[in-house]
Amino acid sequence: MSALPIDAGRVVRGRIRPPGSKSMANRFLVLAAGASGTSTIEGLPDGDDVQRMLAGIEALGAEVERSDRSTVTIVGLGGPPAVDARIDASASGTTMRFLTAFAATGSGDVELDGTPRMRDRPIGHLVDALASLGVRVTQLGASGFPPLAARGPMSGGTVRVDASVSSQFTTAMLLAAPHATSDLTVGPAGAVVSRPYLQATLDALRAFGIDADETSDGWRISAGAYAAQHVVVEPDASAAVYPWVGAAMTGGNVIVEGLTR
């Protein structure tokens, strides 16, 4: 292997706001789709994950108006979806998992699929949790993997979700929980990976007017529609690493705007 010398050239200085977090953007989009009223979301990143989610919530009946590449206005459904739909999540894991749970609260038959790589990504823990709440989930391919079809309604009560593989399964259930037929307590089963992402989900729920109370079993989510909101997507913290490292390597100074601790 040959060496590749890199000349830093000059000291890195400046001020920058990275693109929005696709993870938070897709949480907000699901919440806005289920909300009563019109929500505005600013700071969306321009990536395939967000584009797949936008197309998915449109397929489920939400009205989406793009005022520019980073801002959308969404007229929500005011509850669970009520249409038959086919959703192509492409390679977006959050779109596949979040919309599987959201679709599972509704009265339509919704099929979800993606790229060949998506068909290798597990979704069995989420399927098991939904099925335990009375959702009809049909595997259209290999058991525990996309493609699949889902149809609600989803009952309330208590459900435990295996979070040892991905926190996205638990997040998907938390996002869908207000659309259950009664209050739902969502609790992790076993070890939890990426716990800060679950906290971000709970913060997003509360921002859209949903009570999310921590209990000994997990989080109790009140049944009811989200309230439409105007939200700004926080920048992607991982994208902030690059300018910071550039400043550190060259003895410079970079201010990254928009991040919380």
N, C-alpha and C positions, 0 to 999 in steps of 0.2 A: 504494500500500500504506500503510495507516495504522499508526501506532506504537502499541504496547501497553506502557504503563508497568507495571513490576512493583515492588511495595513489599515489601522483604524482611521488614518487620514486626518481627522480633526476631532476636537472635543464635542461631544453631543450635549446640546443644550436646547431647551425649548419648553413648550406647553402643548399638551395634546389631550383630547378626549377620545378614548378608544370606542369602537362600535359597541352597540348594546349587547348584553348577554343573551344568547339565543335560548338558553335554559329558562331565564326569567321571562323572556318575550313569549315563549310558548305557553308558560303558565298563565300569563295575562290574557293571551288570546283565547284560551279555553274558558277562562272566567268571563270574559266579555261576551263570548258566544252564548253562555247560559244566563246572562244577566237580563234583568228587566230594564229596558231603556237603551240609550245610545252611549257607548264608551269611546273614548279617544285614547290611543296608545301612541306615544312618541318614543323615538330612539330605537326603533326596530333595526336590527342588523339586516343586511341584504344578503342572506344566505339561503341555501336550499331547505334547511330545517324550517325556517320561518315561512318560506313560500309554500311548502307542503302543508304546514299547519293552516295557513290562510285558505288554501284550496280545500282542506278537509272541513273546516268549520262552515265554509260556503256550501259544500255538498250537504251538510247537515241542516241547512236552512238559514244560517246567520247571513245578514246583509253586510258586505264589506265594501268600503269605499276608500281607495288609496289616494290621499291628497298629495303625497310625494313618496319617495322611496323609503322614508323612515317613519312615516306617520300614517295611521289608518284609523278610520271611524267605523265602528261595528254596531249595528242594531242587533241586539241580542234576542234570544228566543224566549226569555222569561221563564225558562224551565227546561225539561228534557227535550231532546230532538224528537220529531214525530214524522220523519220521512224515511223512505227506503233510500239507501245510498251505497255507492262504491267509493272507497277512499284508497288512493295510492299514496302511501307514506314514503315511497322511494327508499332512501337510506336513512330516514329520520326516525331514530328510536323514540324520541319524546312524542312525535306525532303518532306513531303506532300505539304506544302504551297509553298516552293520555286520552286519545280519541276512542280507543277500545273501551275504556271505562266510561267515558261520557256517553258514547253510543249505547252502552249497555243499560243506561237508565231510561232509554226512550222506547217508543212504541213501534218504531220502524225496524226493518231488517237491514242491517248495515254490514257490508263486507269490507275487510281491510286487508291490504296486501302491500308488497313492496318489492325491492330489488332481490335478486338471488341471495345477496349477502344478508338482507333483512330476514329471509327465511331461515337463516342459521342462528338468529338471535332469539334467546329464550323469552317466552311470555307465559309459561305454564303457571308460575306462582300467581300471576294476576288472574289468569283464567280460573284457577282453583278458588280464589277469593270471590270472584264474581259469581261463580256457580253456587257457592255456599249461601249466597243471598238471593237465590232464585232466578238469576239471569240465565237465559238460554244461550249458551255459547257452543257453536259448532266449529270443530276443527276441519278446515278445508285442505290441510296438508298434513305434515308430520305432527304428531301429538306434542303439544307444548311449544309449538312454533307457529308463526304466521305461514300462510293466510288463515283467516278465521272469519266467522260471522257472529254477530251479537245482537240480541234483542232483549229489552227490558220487559217489565219494570224491575227495579232493584229494590229489595226490601231493606228496612232499617234493622237495628239491633247491634250486634257486635261482630266484627270480622278481624281476623289476624292475618297479616300479610307477611310472607317470608321476604325479609329485606336484606338477606345475606349476599345476594347476587347484585342487586341494584336497588337504590332508594326510589327509582322511578315507579316501581310497582306500588309502593305505599303512596307516593305523590299522586299517582293516577287515581287511587281510591279516595284520597282526601279531596281532590278536585271534583270528583263525581258525587261525593257524599251528600251535599245539600240537595241533590235531585233524587235521593232515595225516598221511599214512601213514608218514612219516619226517621227520627234522629238516628244517626249511625256513629258508633264508636269504632275507630280504626286504630288497631294496635300492631306493632311489629312483632314478628315471631322470630326468635333467635337474635343473632348479632345484626347490627344495623351498620351498613356502610354509608358513607357520605351523609352523616347526620345533619351537617349545616344546610344541605339541600332541602331536608324536611322542614327545617326552621324557616327557610325562605318560602316554602309552600304555605306554611301556616300564616306567615306575615302577609302573603298575597291574598289568602282567603279573608283575613281580617280587613285588608284594604278594600275588599269588595263587599264588606258588610256582613260577613258570615261569622257567627260565634264558633270559636274553636277552643274548647276548654280541655286542658290536660287532666287526665284521670289516671288512676292506678292501672287501667287497662290500655291506655293510649290517649287518643284525642277524640272527644265527643263533638261531633259536627251537627249543628242544628239543621233540620230540613227547611228548605225555603229557597227562594230565588236570590241570586246575587243582585246587588245594586250596582247599576252602571257607574263607571268611574272615568276620570281623566288621570292617566298614569304615565310616568316616564320610566323607560327601561334603564336600569343602572348599567354602566359600561361593563364590559367583560373583563374581569380581573386578570384572567390569564393573558389577554392581549396586552395588558399594561406591563407585563414582564419584559417585553422586548425593549421599549424605550428606557425602562429603568436599568436594565442590564447594560445597554449602550452607554448610559451615563456613568454607571459604576466602573465600566472597563476603561473609559477614557478620562475619568476624573471630571466629568461634567455635572450638569444638574438638569433634571427633567421634572416638571410638575404634571402629574396626571390628574385630570379633573373628573369629578363625578362619582368617585368610589367612596363607599363607606368602609369602616374598619371591618 
